[in-house]
Amino acid sequence: MDASAKTATVEKYVEAFDKQSMDLIREIYADDAVVEDPVGTDPYRGIDAICSFYERGLGAGAKLRLTGPVRCAGNAAAFPFQVVMGDMVINIIDVFEFNDSGKVTSMKAYWGPESMES
């Protein structure tokens, strides 16, 4: 999977929040994917648990805004962005790992209380 395909997946991820589209979320993730958001918390395992997690964020009206370029290496892509919900902003770096089919198998979100602005 080349860098442009990985970047396109990241852009689709942002679009999923813009459109509040669970279909796009399902399209991005492998059925056996794992999401750890934020790193250090219990992970969501499998597409159903992952979709349940994202339904809460989409339902809260969260929007994503990339704040820098996508960086690609090996089977992974890392990208800085902000989650915007009303007056609250969270600065995050996500790392996606991809399988040979181009689906995200692992997402790790790096952020903590110091990453929040209001």
N, C-alpha and C positions, 0 to 999 in steps of 0.2 A: 504494500500500500504506500503510495507516494505522499509527499507532504501536501500536495494540493487536495487530495482526497481526505486527508485527516483534517485539514483546515475547513473543507466543505462540511464535514460532520460537526465541527465546532459551530460553524455558522448556522447549521440546521438546529443545533441545540438552543442557540439564542432565539432563533425563529420560533421554536416550540413555545417559548415563554411569551413572545410577542403575540402569537396566535392562540395561546392557551390550548395547545394541541397535544393531547395524549398520544395521538396517532404518530406524531413525529418522535416523541419520546420512545415509543415502542419500536419505531423504525431504526433508531440509533443503537439501542442496546441489544446484546445477545440474550437469549433466554436464560442463560446461567450466569449472567453478569452479577457483579458485586459493587455496591455503592457505599462509600464510607464518607459521610458528610455531617460534621467535620471529622477529619482524621482523629482517631482516638475514641470515637463513639462506636456503638454496636453497628455493624454493617447491615445493609439491606441486601438480601441474597435472593436472586431470581427475579424474573421480570414482573411478577405480580406484586412482590414487596416493593420493588423499585417504583412501579407505577403508583402504588399507594402513597409512597413518599412524595413523588412529584405532584400528585393531585392536591396535596395540602399547599404546596408552594404556588401552584397555578391558581388554586382557589383563593389564595390570599392576595392575588394580583401582582405577584413578583414579576419584575422585568429585569432582563440582563443587559448589560452594556459592556462590551469589550473595552479594555483600557490599554491594551498593548497587543503586539503581534502574537500569533500562535507560534510556538516553538516546537519543532518536530525532531525526534531522534528515535532510531530503532522502531519499535512498534508502538510508540507513545507520542502524545501531544500534550503540551502544557500551555495554559493560557491564563492571563490575568483579566479579571472582569469585576464588575460591581453588580450586586443584587440591589435593586431599588424597590422599596415598598413604602409608598407615601413619603414621609420625611426621613425614613431610615435608609442608610446605605451601608452595605457590607462589602468590604474589599476582600476578594477571594482569588486564590490560584487553584485551578482544577488541573488534574492530570488524568487523561484518558489513556487506557491501553487497549489496543485493538487486536482482534483475531485475524486469521487469514481471509475471512469473508468481509472484513471491513467494519465489523460490529464492535461496539465498545464492550469489553469484558470486565473492565475495572475502571471505576471513577473514584478518585480521592480528592476531596476538597480541603484545602489548607486555609483555615481561618479560625479566629478565636475572638473573645470579647474585645481585644484591642483593635480588631479589624472593623469595628462598627463605628459609624458616624451618625449624627442626627442633626 
